[in-house]
Amino acid sequence: MGWPTPLQARGPDRRARAGSSSSTGTPPQRFLLTEPAIEVDTWEPDVFTICEDELLSAVVRCQRRYGLARPGGWRTRLESVSEMRADAATFRVWTSRRAFENEECLFSRTWTFGIPRNGG
């Protein structure tokens, strides 16, 4: 397997609301594995938002995109978006997964659940 060859990369999306958000994660990466000619695409931003003096306003949003493709041939992609927030009694989680072949969505599912803050 050859070393990855960089392709045109898209810049990271690091829009933050003044004084209330911070972003982390790796910038988008796109490279070509020369042997066996597979294109790899990743994107992994995380955004944490909180309002000053309002601890229960905290929200973390994590996005993931992983793609594999053969130039001029097939293309697959997995996308994930998750959010966690809390109220005084419960951590609330929302997460979504989608799978694509070429640009057709073959799988899509969303889960929502709560976890008691008391650990029970």
C-alpha positions as CSV (number, residue, x, y, z in Angstrom):
1,M,0.0,0.0,0.0
2,G,1.4,3.4,-1.0
3,W,1.6,6.6,1.1
4,P,-1.5,8.8,1.0
5,T,-1.5,11.5,-1.7
6,P,-3.3,14.7,-0.6
7,L,-6.3,15.8,-2.7
8,Q,-7.9,19.2,-2.6
9,A,-9.0,19.6,1.0
10,R,-11.9,21.6,2.3
11,G,-11.1,24.0,5.1
12,P,-12.4,23.4,8.6
13,D,-15.8,24.8,9.7
14,R,-15.0,26.5,13.0
15,R,-17.8,29.1,13.3
16,A,-18.2,29.9,16.9
17,R,-20.7,32.2,18.6
18,A,-18.9,35.0,20.3
19,G,-17.9,34.0,23.8
20,S,-20.2,31.0,24.0
21,S,-18.9,28.2,21.8
22,S,-15.7,26.4,21.1
23,S,-14.9,24.0,18.3
24,T,-12.4,21.1,18.3
25,G,-11.8,18.2,16.0
26,T,-9.6,17.4,13.1
27,P,-9.8,19.5,10.0
28,P,-11.3,17.7,7.0
29,Q,-8.9,15.3,5.4
30,R,-9.0,13.8,2.0
31,F,-6.3,11.6,0.5
32,L,-5.7,8.9,-2.0
33,L,-4.2,5.5,-1.1
34,T,-2.3,5.0,-4.3
35,E,-2.3,1.2,-4.0
36,P,-5.2,0.0,-4.4
37,A,-6.4,3.5,-5.5
38,I,-8.9,4.2,-2.8
39,E,-9.9,7.8,-1.9
40,V,-10.4,8.4,1.9
41,D,-12.4,11.4,3.2
42,T,-12.9,12.3,6.9
43,W,-14.5,15.2,8.7
44,E,-14.8,15.3,12.6
45,P,-15.9,18.7,14.1
46,D,-17.1,19.0,17.7
47,V,-18.8,22.1,19.0
48,F,-19.4,22.9,22.7
49,T,-21.8,25.7,23.5
50,I,-22.7,27.2,26.9
51,C,-24.3,30.4,28.0
52,E,-22.4,32.3,30.7
53,D,-23.9,31.7,34.2
54,E,-26.3,29.0,32.9
55,L,-24.7,25.6,33.4
56,L,-27.7,23.7,32.1
57,S,-27.4,25.5,28.8
58,A,-24.3,23.4,27.9
59,V,-24.6,21.4,24.6
60,V,-22.0,19.3,22.8
61,R,-22.5,18.4,19.2
62,C,-20.2,15.9,17.4
63,Q,-20.3,15.3,13.7
64,R,-18.5,12.6,11.8
65,R,-18.2,11.8,8.1
66,Y,-16.1,8.9,6.7
67,G,-16.0,8.2,3.0
68,L,-14.3,5.6,0.8
69,A,-14.3,5.7,-3.0
70,R,-12.6,4.3,-6.0
71,P,-11.9,7.2,-8.4
72,G,-14.3,6.8,-11.4
73,G,-16.1,4.0,-9.6
74,W,-18.0,3.3,-6.4
75,R,-18.4,5.7,-3.5
76,T,-19.5,5.0,0.1
77,R,-20.1,7.4,3.1
78,L,-21.1,7.1,6.7
79,E,-22.4,10.2,8.5
80,S,-23.1,10.6,12.2
81,V,-24.4,13.6,14.2
82,S,-24.8,13.4,18.0
83,E,-25.9,15.9,20.6
84,M,-25.9,15.8,24.4
85,R,-27.5,18.3,26.8
86,A,-28.9,18.0,30.3
87,D,-31.5,19.3,32.6
88,A,-31.4,19.1,36.4
89,A,-32.5,15.4,36.4
90,T,-31.4,13.9,33.1
91,F,-28.7,13.8,30.5
92,R,-30.4,13.9,27.1
93,V,-28.8,12.2,24.0
94,W,-29.8,12.5,20.4
95,T,-27.8,10.6,17.7
96,S,-28.4,10.0,14.0
97,R,-26.6,7.6,11.6
98,R,-26.8,7.5,7.8
99,A,-25.1,5.3,5.2
100,F,-24.7,6.1,1.5
101,E,-23.7,4.3,-1.6
102,N,-22.9,6.8,-4.3
103,E,-25.4,9.5,-3.2
104,E,-28.2,7.1,-2.4
105,C,-29.1,6.9,1.4
106,L,-29.3,3.1,2.1
107,F,-29.7,3.4,5.9
108,S,-30.9,6.1,8.2
109,R,-31.8,5.9,11.9
110,T,-32.1,8.3,14.8
111,W,-32.0,7.4,18.5
112,T,-33.1,9.6,21.4
113,F,-32.7,8.6,25.1
114,G,-32.2,10.0,28.5
115,I,-29.8,8.9,31.3
116,P,-30.7,9.9,34.9
117,R,-28.1,12.2,36.4
118,N,-28.1,10.3,39.7
119,G,-26.4,7.3,37.9
120,G,-29.4,5.0,38.4
